Amino acid sequence: MPPSDASHRIYNLCAFLSLGPAICGYHVGLLPVLLVTPGFTSATRVNDPESKCGVTALFYVGALLSYLTLSPTLSDRVGRRYACVVGVLVLSLGAAVEACSSGLYSYAMMIMGRLMCGIGAAVIMTAAPVYQSEIATTDIRGRLVAFNQLGFVAGMAAGYAAGYTLSLWRTTWGLYLGWRIAVMAQYLPAFVFGVSLPFISESPRWLVAKNDLDGARDTLTWLHHETHTAEQIEEELEDIKQSTTEYRRSLMSLAMSPELRPRLWRAAFLQVLSQVCGAAAIKHYLPPLVSALGIDMELSLTSHAVEEMFRFGLTVVGMLIIDRYGRRVCLAAGSVIMAFSALAVGICVSMSRTRGGVLLDILWITFILAYAVGYCIGIGPVSWIYTVEIFPNATRARGVNLAAAAGALGSLLISKMWTPGVPQSGGTKYFIFAAVNAVAVPIIWRYFPETKGRALEDMDTVFGSSVEGFQHIENSDDLGDFDIDLGDDSSSEFGSVRDSIELQDYHNGRKKAMV
């Protein structure tokens, strides 16, 4: 059956929302080139490992502050769309401060600009996937939310390409203007994104939270009128209302509620893992690391460009498989690949200190690309997909931001631990990353229930009281095939007998309304 117009509308909305993360990715992807661009380092006085670490870390300091204060407040009070508008405005102002950095206070201006960019990016990076998850249909929600990661990766590649191209402009004017033009180039997509956002529909789940039931009904009808009957839309609206009123909308409710704590630590774990698995270190410092290993700078920049393009293609692959194989399988498989690849890179880097040679250079670049495979099919997209899925409607924005704050702390740890002067440590840090990924595999497999194919309003059942011991539901379509033992043993694969009966009752009564 060909896709309906309703499906196209949802796809188009989610694809458009990925423009916001693309702008954030552009800013992140540009930095590695700037750190080795003479015009930038001389103008901003970012010319030693400590200062480079500082401008990298301040972005995540700003993000951390935003995750804990501005971002969840905006998302809940003004909506997902206008939160993104504010985020892109703050990010653009920060970019302007960066581009104007010069003279005696150039380093201070760069620090301020990076801080502002981190604040704005945090708002976009949480509001956009929350919106995507709240309009997505259940069967392809993973793919639709993964547009967030695809946009970020595309933005990183564009930022790197812009920085690399303008770094070749080595005249006097080129050294002065090249990196500034690269920083300001993000204004075109930022303008398109910010101006267009007020003209799209708001999330129906946010509208319900604001008691705008008519607006929510109209949005659901517009999104699904070709695939859902009026009765199914009303059932879905009722489910959303119930989920929205069950929990208090506060950070305290996330910490105090026994139903929400298990979700919070899982989301925080994935956000931290996405940073400390090694990806953040590689994306920020690969060019200076390669150069320090004795490889020509042009080759180091080219290798990073190849890796960025490779990541984009792999992220598309990840989007296509995430709803087929599920979140747990992709997370575990990706972590295994990253652990093996990081171990191999560490060995190659250690050997290159004493032997060197073209073969070792080819090997470690190959394993860097293999590492990208694991990241792009696993923790890269799934860390955001899983995080935005598991929280109730009333606490989703705050839960996602609190988990993302944990990820920002992980980024700060990496920026402090992994500096551009890291080559003197050889392959040690790669061995640490290998160990981190290896340890993550059994944790993911043991403690992370599958959310593939489950409605957002069904997560209370998925994360039942027995989830700490492990509660795994492979596919909601198969629930009718399970027999429930009503004997003395009060537990089953899906938790208590009561939870299992409630789950089947929910499935039988709500299956047609699940989205």
C-alpha positions in Angstrom: 0.0 0.0 0.0 1.5 3.4 -1.0 2.1 5.9 1.8 -1.0 8.1 2.5 -1.0 11.9 2.5 -1.2 11.7 6.3 2.0 9.7 6.4 3.7 12.2 4.1 2.6 15.1 6.4 4.1 13.5 9.5 7.3 12.6 7.6 7.6 16.2 6.3 7.1 17.7 9.7 9.7 15.5 11.3 12.1 16.1 8.4 11.6 19.9 8.8 12.2 19.7 12.5 15.5 18.1 11.8 16.7 21.5 10.5 17.1 22.7 14.0 19.4 19.9 15.1 21.3 20.4 11.8 22.0 24.0 12.8 23.4 22.7 16.2 25.4 20.1 14.4 26.9 22.7 12.1 28.2 24.6 15.1 29.7 21.4 16.6 31.1 20.2 13.3 32.8 23.5 12.5 34.8 23.6 15.8 37.4 20.8 15.0 38.5 22.7 11.8 38.6 26.1 13.6 40.9 24.6 16.3 43.6 24.0 13.6 42.9 27.1 11.5 45.6 29.7 11.9 43.3 32.7 11.3 41.0 31.5 14.1 43.7 30.6 16.6 45.5 33.9 16.2 42.4 36.1 16.3 40.8 34.4 19.3 44.0 33.4 21.1 42.8 29.9 21.3 46.2 28.5 20.5 47.1 26.0 23.3 45.5 22.8 24.7 43.9 24.5 27.7 42.2 27.3 25.7 41.0 24.8 23.1 39.6 22.7 25.9 37.9 25.8 27.3 36.0 26.8 24.2 34.9 23.2 23.7 33.7 22.8 27.3 31.9 26.1 27.5 29.4 25.0 24.9 28.4 22.1 27.2 28.3 24.4 30.3 25.8 26.5 28.5 23.8 23.4 27.4 23.9 22.1 31.0 22.5 25.4 32.4 19.8 25.4 29.7 18.8 21.8 30.3 18.2 22.5 34.0 16.4 25.9 33.6 15.5 27.5 30.4 14.8 24.6 28.0 12.2 22.6 30.0 10.4 25.8 31.1 10.1 27.0 27.5 9.0 23.7 26.1 6.2 23.4 28.7 5.1 27.0 28.8 5.3 28.2 25.2 5.2 24.9 23.4 7.7 22.8 21.4 7.6 25.1 18.3 8.2 28.4 20.1 10.9 26.8 22.3 12.8 26.0 19.1 12.3 29.7 17.9 13.9 31.0 21.1 16.6 28.4 20.9 17.6 29.4 17.4 17.6 33.1 18.3 19.9 32.5 21.2 22.2 30.3 19.1 22.3 32.9 16.4 23.2 35.7 18.8 26.0 33.5 20.2 27.4 32.9 16.7 27.4 36.6 16.1 29.5 37.1 19.3 31.9 34.4 18.2 32.3 35.9 14.7 33.1 39.4 16.2 35.8 38.0 18.5 38.9 40.1 18.0 41.4 42.3 19.9 42.2 42.3 23.6 38.9 40.6 24.6 38.7 38.1 21.8 39.1 35.0 24.0 36.4 36.3 26.4 34.1 37.0 23.5 34.6 33.5 22.1 33.9 32.0 25.5 30.7 34.1 25.8 29.6 33.1 22.3 30.2 29.5 23.0 28.2 29.7 26.2 25.3 31.3 24.4 25.4 28.8 21.6 25.2 26.0 24.1 22.2 27.5 25.8 20.3 27.8 22.5 21.4 24.5 21.1 20.1 22.7 24.3 16.6 24.1 23.7 16.5 23.0 20.1 18.1 19.5 20.8 15.4 18.6 23.3 12.3 20.4 22.0 12.7 19.1 18.4 12.8 15.3 19.2 10.0 15.7 21.8 7.8 17.2 19.1 8.8 14.5 16.7 7.9 11.7 19.2 4.6 13.4 20.0 3.3 13.4 16.4 4.9 10.2 15.2 2.9 7.0 14.6 3.9 4.0 16.7 5.1 1.7 14.0 7.8 4.1 12.7 8.3 6.4 15.6 12.0 5.4 15.9 12.6 6.3 12.3 10.8 9.7 12.6 12.6 10.7 15.8 15.9 9.6 14.2 15.5 12.5 11.8 16.8 14.5 14.8 20.1 12.6 14.7 20.2 12.6 10.9 19.9 16.4 10.9 22.6 16.7 13.5 25.0 14.5 11.6 24.2 16.4 8.3 24.9 19.7 10.1 28.2 18.4 11.4 29.2 17.4 7.9 28.2 20.7 6.5 30.0 22.6 9.3 33.2 20.6 8.7 33.0 21.1 5.0 32.5 24.9 5.3 35.4 25.2 7.8 37.7 23.0 5.7 36.9 24.9 2.4 37.4 28.3 3.9 40.6 27.2 5.7 42.1 26.9 2.2 41.7 30.7 1.8 45.1 31.6 3.1 45.5 35.2 2.0 45.5 38.0 4.5 41.8 38.6 4.0 41.2 34.9 4.0 42.8 34.4 7.4 40.7 37.3 8.8 37.4 36.5 7.1 37.4 32.8 6.3 36.5 31.4 9.7 34.1 34.2 10.4 32.2 33.5 7.2 32.0 29.9 8.2 30.6 30.8 11.6 28.0 33.1 10.1 26.9 30.7 7.4 24.5 29.1 9.7 22.2 32.2 9.6 20.5 31.1 6.4 19.1 27.8 7.7 18.5 29.5 11.1 16.3 32.1 9.4 14.3 29.5 7.4 13.8 27.4 10.5 12.8 30.2 12.9 10.4 32.0 10.4 8.7 28.7 9.4 8.1 27.3 12.9 5.0 29.4 13.8 3.2 28.1 10.7 3.3 24.4 11.6 0.9 22.7 14.0 1.7 22.4 17.7 2.1 19.0 19.3 -1.3 17.6 20.2 0.0 16.3 23.5 1.2 19.8 24.5 -2.2 21.2 23.5 -3.9 18.7 25.8 -1.6 19.7 28.6 -2.8 23.3 28.1 -6.4 22.1 28.1 -6.9 23.0 24.4 -8.8 19.9 23.6 -10.3 21.3 20.4 -6.9 22.3 19.1 -5.5 18.9 20.0 -8.5 17.2 18.2 -8.0 19.3 15.1 -4.3 18.5 15.0 -4.9 14.8 15.4 -7.5 14.9 12.7 -5.2 16.7 10.4 -2.4 14.2 11.1 -4.4 11.0 10.9 -7.8 11.7 9.2 -7.0 9.3 6.3 -5.8 6.5 8.5 -8.0 6.9 11.6 -11.7 7.1 12.1 -13.3 9.8 14.3 -13.8 7.2 17.0 -10.1 6.2 17.0 -9.1 9.8 17.2 -11.3 10.4 20.2 -9.9 7.3 21.9 -6.4 8.5 21.3 -7.3 11.9 22.7 -8.7 10.3 25.8 -5.5 8.3 26.3 -3.4 11.5 26.0 -5.7 13.2 28.5 -5.3 10.4 31.0 -1.5 10.3 30.6 -1.2 14.0 31.0 -3.1 14.2 34.3 -1.5 11.2 36.0 1.8 12.8 36.9 2.8 16.2 38.3 4.8 18.3 35.9 7.9 19.0 38.0 11.5 17.8 38.4 10.7 16.7 41.9 8.0 14.2 40.5 10.7 12.7 38.4 13.0 12.1 41.3 10.3 11.1 43.9 7.9 9.0 41.8 8.7 5.2 42.0 7.1 4.9 38.5 9.4 7.6 37.0 12.7 7.0 38.7 13.5 3.9 36.7 12.8 5.8 33.4 14.9 8.7 34.5 18.0 6.7 35.3 17.7 4.8 32.0 17.4 7.9 30.0 20.3 9.6 31.8 22.4 6.5 31.4 21.9 6.5 27.6 22.6 10.3 27.4 25.9 9.9 29.4 26.9 6.8 27.4 26.4 8.7 24.1 29.1 11.1 25.3 31.6 8.9 27.2 31.5 6.1 24.6 34.2 8.1 22.8 32.2 9.7 20.0 32.4 13.2 21.6 36.2 13.0 21.9 36.6 11.8 18.3 34.3 14.4 16.7 36.0 17.3 18.5 39.7 16.4 18.4 40.3 14.0 15.5 42.2 16.4 13.2 44.7 17.6 15.9 45.1 14.0 17.1 45.9 12.8 13.6 48.3 15.6 13.1 50.0 14.9 16.4 50.6 11.3 15.3 52.7 12.6 12.5 50.2 12.4 9.7 50.0 15.4 7.3 47.3 18.0 8.4 45.7 17.9 4.9 45.3 14.1 5.2 43.9 14.5 8.7 41.3 17.0 7.7 40.4 14.8 4.6 40.1 11.7 6.8 37.7 13.5 9.1 35.6 14.7 6.1 35.3 11.1 4.9 34.3 10.0 8.4 31.6 12.7 8.5 30.1 11.7 5.1 30.3 8.0 6.2 28.4 8.8 9.4 25.6 10.4 7.4 25.0 7.3 5.3 25.2 5.1 8.3 22.6 7.2 10.2 20.2 6.6 7.3 20.8 2.9 7.7 20.2 3.2 11.4 16.9 5.0 10.7 15.7 2.1 8.5 16.5 -0.7 11.0 15.6 0.9 14.3 11.9 0.0 14.0 12.6 -3.4 12.6 15.0 -4.8 15.1 14.1 -2.7 18.1 16.0 -0.3 20.5 17.7 -2.9 22.6 19.2 -4.9 19.7 20.5 -1.8 18.0 22.0 -0.4 21.3 23.7 -3.7 22.2 25.0 -4.4 18.7 26.3 -0.9 18.4 28.1 -1.0 21.7 29.8 -4.3 20.8 31.0 -2.8 17.5 32.3 0.4 19.3 34.1 -1.6 22.0 35.9 -3.8 19.5 36.8 -0.8 17.2 38.0 1.4 20.1 40.2 -1.4 21.3 41.7 -1.8 17.8 42.3 1.9 17.4 44.0 2.0 20.8 46.4 -0.8 19.7 47.1 1.0 16.4 47.8 4.3 18.1 50.1 2.7 20.7 52.0 0.9 17.9 52.3 4.1 15.8 54.3 5.7 18.5 57.1 3.3 18.0 56.7 1.9 14.4 54.4 4.2 12.3 53.9 3.5 8.7 51.2 3.7 6.1 49.7 0.3 7.0 49.0 1.4 10.6 47.6 4.7 9.4 45.2 2.8 7.1 44.3 0.4 9.9 43.4 3.0 12.5 41.4 5.1 10.1 39.5 1.9 9.1 38.7 1.1 12.7 37.6 4.7 13.3 35.1 4.2 10.4 34.0 0.9 12.0 33.5 2.7 15.3 31.2 5.1 13.4 29.1 2.1 12.2 28.4 1.1 15.8 27.6 4.6 16.9 25.3 5.4 14.0 23.2 2.3 14.3 23.2 2.3 18.1 23.7 4.9 20.8 23.8 7.8 18.4 20.1 7.8 17.4 18.7 5.5 20.0 19.8 7.6 23.0 17.4 10.3 21.9 14.6 8.0 20.6 14.5 6.0 23.9 14.7 9.1 26.0 11.8 10.9 24.4 9.6 7.8 24.3 9.6 6.7 27.9 8.3 9.7 29.9 4.6 10.5 30.4 3.2 13.4 28.5 3.1 15.6 31.6 6.8 15.2 32.4 8.3 14.4 29.0 10.0 17.8 28.4 11.4 17.9 31.9 12.5 14.3 31.9 14.2 14.6 28.5 16.0 17.8 29.7 17.1 16.3 33.0 18.5 13.2 31.2 20.2 15.5 28.6 21.8 17.4 31.5 23.5 14.2 32.6 24.7 13.9 29.0 26.1 17.4 29.2 28.0 16.4 32.3 29.5 13.5 30.4 30.5 15.9 27.6 32.3 18.1 30.1 34.1 15.1 31.6 35.3 14.2 28.1 36.4 17.7 27.2 38.4 17.8 30.4 39.8 14.3 30.1 40.5 14.3 26.3 42.3 17.5 25.2 44.1 18.2 21.9 47.3 17.2 23.7 46.1 13.7 24.2 48.6 11.9 22.0 51.2 11.7 24.8 48.8 9.2 26.5 49.0 6.8 23.5 46.1 4.5 23.1 45.2 4.5 26.8 42.0 6.6 26.4 40.8 4.4 23.5 41.2 1.4 25.8 39.0 3.2 28.3 36.4 3.9 25.7 36.5 0.2 24.7 35.9 -0.8 28.3 33.0 1.7 28.7 31.2 0.2 25.7 31.9 -3.4 26.7 30.4 -2.8 30.2 27.3 -1.1 28.6 26.3 -4.2 26.7 25.0 -6.4 29.6 23.5 -3.3 31.3 21.5 -2.5 28.2 20.4 -6.1 27.7 19.4 -6.7 31.3 17.7 -3.4 32.3 16.3 -1.8 29.2 12.9 -3.1 28.1 11.9 -2.8 24.5 9.7 0.1 23.4 9.4 -0.7 19.7 5.8 -0.7 18.6 4.4 0.7 21.9 2.2 3.8 22.1 3.6 6.7 24.2 0.6 6.3 26.5 1.5 2.6 27.0 4.9 3.2 28.6 3.4 2.9 32.1 2.7 -0.8 31.3 6.2 -1.3 29.7 7.9 0.3 32.8 5.8 -1.6 35.4 6.8 -2.2 39.0 8.9 -5.2 38.1 10.9 -3.5 35.4 14.0 -3.4 37.6 14.2 -7.2 37.4 13.6 -6.8 33.7 10.3 -6.6 31.8 10.6 -7.2 28.1 7.8 -7.0 25.6 9.0 -7.9 22.1 6.0 -6.7 20.0 2.6 -5.5 21.0 1.1 -7.4 18.0 2.1 -10.7 19.6 0.5 -10.1 23.0 -2.5 -12.2 22.3 -0.3 -15.3 21.8 0.9 -15.4 25.4 -0.8 -17.6 28.0 -0.9 -16.2 31.6 -0.4 -18.6 34.4 -2.8 -17.7 37.2 -1.3 -20.1 39.7 0.5 -19.4 42.9 3.5 -17.8 41.3 2.7 -14.1 41.0 5.3 -13.3 38.5 5.8 -13.8 34.8 8.0 -12.7 32.0 6.0 -9.4 31.9 5.9 -8.8 35.6 3.0 -9.5 37.9 -0.2 -11.3 36.8 -2.2 -8.1 37.4 0.2 -6.2 35.1 -0.1 -8.8 32.5 -3.9 -8.9 32.5 -4.0 -5.0 32.4 -1.6 -5.2 29.5 -3.8 -7.5 27.5 -6.9 -5.6 28.4 -5.2 -2.4 27.2 -4.1 -4.1 24.0 -7.5 -5.5 23.2 -9.3 -2.3 23.9 -6.9 0.3 22.5 -5.0 -1.5 19.8 -6.7 0.4 17.0 -6.1 3.8 18.6 -2.3 3.2 19.3 -0.1 5.7 17.5 
